[in-house]
Amino acid sequence: MDEKINWIEPWWHLNENAKIKASIQKELESEVGPKHPLWQLKPVAIAKTDANDDVIVQLNDGRFACVHLVWHGKIDAYPDKFPSSIIFDTVQSLQTYITEKADGYS
């Protein structure tokens, strides 16, 4: 990724805490199953917000997504819908989303 993302509070990069990053990645992998839109895109958790259960993931095609984890440790009864997610095609669109969400919490 050539463009840097500005993580505005309450968002923060998961490299700041390896234990939390591992926990979130494990939950992500338990919730995203074969029927979920992100399944084939192999999401990797890179950031989270302290405002709710949203995490930012990087997808294997270079895009990003915001995923709202439900924290029940398994694939949902509606595996094609939950966890809910929004895909961003560019760093700029992700940055706009992060900034707008951060502004809502300040």
C-alpha positions in Angstrom: 0.0 0.0 0.0 1.6 3.2 -1.2 -0.8 5.6 0.5 -0.8 6.1 4.2 -4.1 6.0 6.1 -4.6 8.6 8.8 -6.1 6.7 11.8 -8.1 9.3 13.6 -9.4 8.6 17.1 -11.2 6.5 18.0 -9.6 4.4 15.1 -6.2 2.9 15.6 -3.8 0.5 13.8 -3.7 -3.0 15.2 0.1 -3.1 15.0 0.0 -1.2 18.3 -1.2 -4.3 20.1 -0.3 -7.8 18.7 -2.5 -9.6 21.3 -5.6 -7.6 20.3 -4.8 -8.0 16.6 -4.6 -11.8 17.0 -7.8 -11.9 18.9 -9.7 -9.9 16.3 -8.2 -11.9 13.4 -9.3 -15.1 15.1 -12.9 -13.8 15.6 -12.9 -12.5 12.0 -11.9 -16.0 10.7 -14.6 -17.7 12.9 -17.4 -15.3 11.6 -16.6 -15.1 7.9 -17.6 -18.3 6.3 -17.8 -19.6 2.7 -21.2 -17.9 2.0 -19.9 -14.4 3.2 -18.9 -11.9 0.5 -15.5 -11.5 2.0 -14.7 -15.2 2.2 -12.7 -15.5 -1.0 -11.0 -12.1 -0.3 -9.1 -13.4 2.8 -9.6 -10.4 5.0 -6.7 -9.4 7.4 -7.5 -7.2 10.3 -5.4 -4.0 10.3 -7.3 -1.5 12.5 -10.2 -1.1 14.9 -12.3 1.6 16.5 -12.8 1.9 20.2 -16.3 3.3 19.5 -17.9 0.0 18.6 -17.1 -3.5 17.2 -16.0 -2.2 13.7 -12.6 -3.4 12.3 -10.9 -2.4 9.1 -9.5 -5.3 7.1 -7.3 -5.4 4.0 -8.5 -7.7 1.3 -6.2 -9.9 -0.9 -7.2 -7.8 -4.0 -5.9 -4.6 -2.4 -9.2 -3.2 -1.3 -10.4 -2.6 2.2 -13.5 -3.3 4.2 -15.1 -2.2 7.4 -16.5 -5.2 9.2 -18.9 -5.1 12.2 -18.0 -8.2 14.2 -20.8 -9.8 16.2 -18.4 -11.6 18.7 -20.3 -14.9 19.0 -17.3 -17.0 17.7 -19.1 -18.7 14.9 -20.7 -18.3 11.5 -24.0 -16.4 11.8 -27.4 -17.9 11.0 -27.4 -15.5 8.0 -23.8 -16.1 6.8 -24.2 -14.1 3.6 -25.2 -11.0 5.6 -23.3 -11.1 8.9 -20.9 -9.9 9.9 -22.0 -6.8 8.0 -19.3 -5.2 5.9 -18.7 -2.2 3.6 -16.0 -2.6 0.9 -13.8 0.4 -0.1 -12.2 0.3 -3.5 -9.6 3.0 -2.7 -7.6 4.3 0.2 -9.2 7.6 -0.4 -12.7 6.2 0.1 -11.6 4.4 3.2 -10.1 7.6 4.6 -13.3 9.5 3.9 -15.3 6.9 5.8 -12.8 6.8 8.8 -12.8 10.6 9.0 -16.6 10.9 8.8 -17.1 8.2 11.5 -14.4 9.9 13.7 -16.1 13.3 13.4 -19.3 11.7 14.6 -17.6 10.7 17.9 -15.8 13.9 18.6 
